[in-house]
Amino acid sequence: MSFLSRIMVLKSQAHFSAGVYNRFGGPSPAGLAIEGSRKKKSGQAKSRVGLLILGFMGVYAVIGGRLVEYAMKDQEVVSSILPPDRLMASRPDILDRNGEVLATDIRTVSLFAEPNKIVDADEAVEKLATVLPELDVRDTYKKLSVKTSHFAWLRRQLTPKQQSQILALGIPGIGFRPEKRRFYPGGATAAHILGYVNIDNRGVAGMEKFIDDQGLADLASVGMTSDQPLEPVRLSIDLRVQNIVRDAVVNAVSNFQAKGAGAAVIDVHTGEVLAMASAPDFDPNDPQEGAKEGWLNRMTNGTFEMGSTFKTFSLAMALDSGKVKMTDSFDASKSIYIGGFTIHDFHGQRRWLTVPEIFQYSSNIGTARVIDMVGIDAQKDYLTKFGLLTKMQTELPEVKMPSQPRVWKKINSITISFGHGVSTTALQTGVAAAALVNGGKLIEPTFLPRTREQADEIATQVIKKTTSDEIRYLLDFNGYKGSGRVARVPGFSVGSKTGTADKVVNGRYSSTLNFNSFIAAFPMNDPKYAVITFCDEPKTGEKAYGGTISAGTAGPIAREIIRRAAPILGIEPKFGEGGSALLVSY
């Protein structure tokens, strides 16, 4: 059998064994079915491959088209961060009572880098240091060397000049993000009232924090703020008077070599604070510069023993109780010895004194005799009504709680009557003094505008109007014939009371360090404004009025404020009267 014949036989056997061919050598029905199935599957596979190829071609065509589109666009900066305008939130402008701008937002830019696009970190740092010499070179190099990072802040809030200079460097991977910066046109003028914001434009202190606490911060945290201007916030502050008050306290610190000084002007009928300053202070445009001493608002966030200004409240409660009359006299001829302490007078007259004379000579002995008529419980109740033992309620977040003895004994009652043993804030002392001259109504202070009608709705009657009239007389009398003469301003009737308190050092009262306070009101025929001033630890003062005591330090601050501010506040001077119409005989 030939080779070919053998192959044909084997092939025939294989077909028969597979059932593909029948016994006559033709294809069987099963064979035809299998062959058709194979051809069908092959055709479907080719169709699927074709569709897949077409799909890939479509996708790549879209990608290619988009790349071409982006390539043709004129883009100045390609950044991986979100568009900044969506994230910038405005703060409302803050205005004084007359519409003068105290705080506003200005547009600025901040410098950022995309480290994954930085070609040479060393070169980039060297170039940036030529424009920003204070740049932390090591920290910046570390940021730029992290190639997996897509964003890093390098410097917040650049000046336009710095931005222009950095743009000229042409560093790849460096960009600018528009931001908003808080700007205070008056600098430190109203620092402790306005407060300041942090680098993210969020309120940290003062009225800035108050605004955030009213809901602005919550809206910002959930992304519901925008870059649209907000309704301005108007304060009760009069910028003209604020400048005067700030000048007076800053000059006092310098002239009297004092640790600190402060003052406030209050509308006695509305409780509005027209001006308030504490020195040392700071510039809210750069608050870090004043971080050591300037951040402390000594007017509201510092408590001090107010000395003899408290005698005003002691006599007020005694007269209001009905247990003491203006015509009464008390023995001030000898010192008082109690509980191992000696109560004596600084300007002792060594005789019986009438109530006006006790006030005029600032007699500790006479005040102690008077407060003994009132009683400890009534004294504590009156001081609480005056708001001198509780935390003051106002918009500023920085308010300190007063301190008082845990247990009031007779010796505590006596020393508190002339201003030792209870520590309060200067502003709340001024607010209580306003109640003494406005008819006896205590009105919580506010840094927002308030009408007289609104004030009457929240006012609390703490003493009778007749008592208020008597205290007006005492203040006027002291301002004309007593220690308050230092604050006399020609043409304006000023009533006042001094207060010199020895400071506590290591648990003992110092004989060399004083905290001097001064309360005043004007014009005394119809009081409209109260002034509270203080001078902390002065080393010198006006010698004609006692040097480092209140009359020589805190008094001159009040005199300067009233002299300059009274005409601005619309108080007409009256000359040639010789004294106040209130000066009548008792």
URSULHU-V254634 format. One record per helix or strand of 3 or more residues. SS is the DSSP state (a for helix, b for strand). FROM is the first residue (numbers start at 1). TO is the last residue. Records with the same first field share a line. If there is no record, write none. Layout:
SS=FROM-TO + FROM-TO
//
This chain:
a=3-18 + 29-72 + 84-86 + 115-117 + 121-131 + 137-144 + 160-169 + 191-194 + 206-221 + 239-255 + 284-290 + 307-321 + 355-360 + 364-374 + 376-385 + 410-417 + 426-437 + 452-458 + 465-481 + 483-487 + 543-545 + 550-552 + 554-568
b=101-113 + 152-158 + 174-183 + 203-205 + 233-235 + 260-267 + 272-279 + 303-305 + 329-331 + 336-338 + 341-343 + 352-354 + 423-425 + 494-505 + 508-522 + 529-536
//
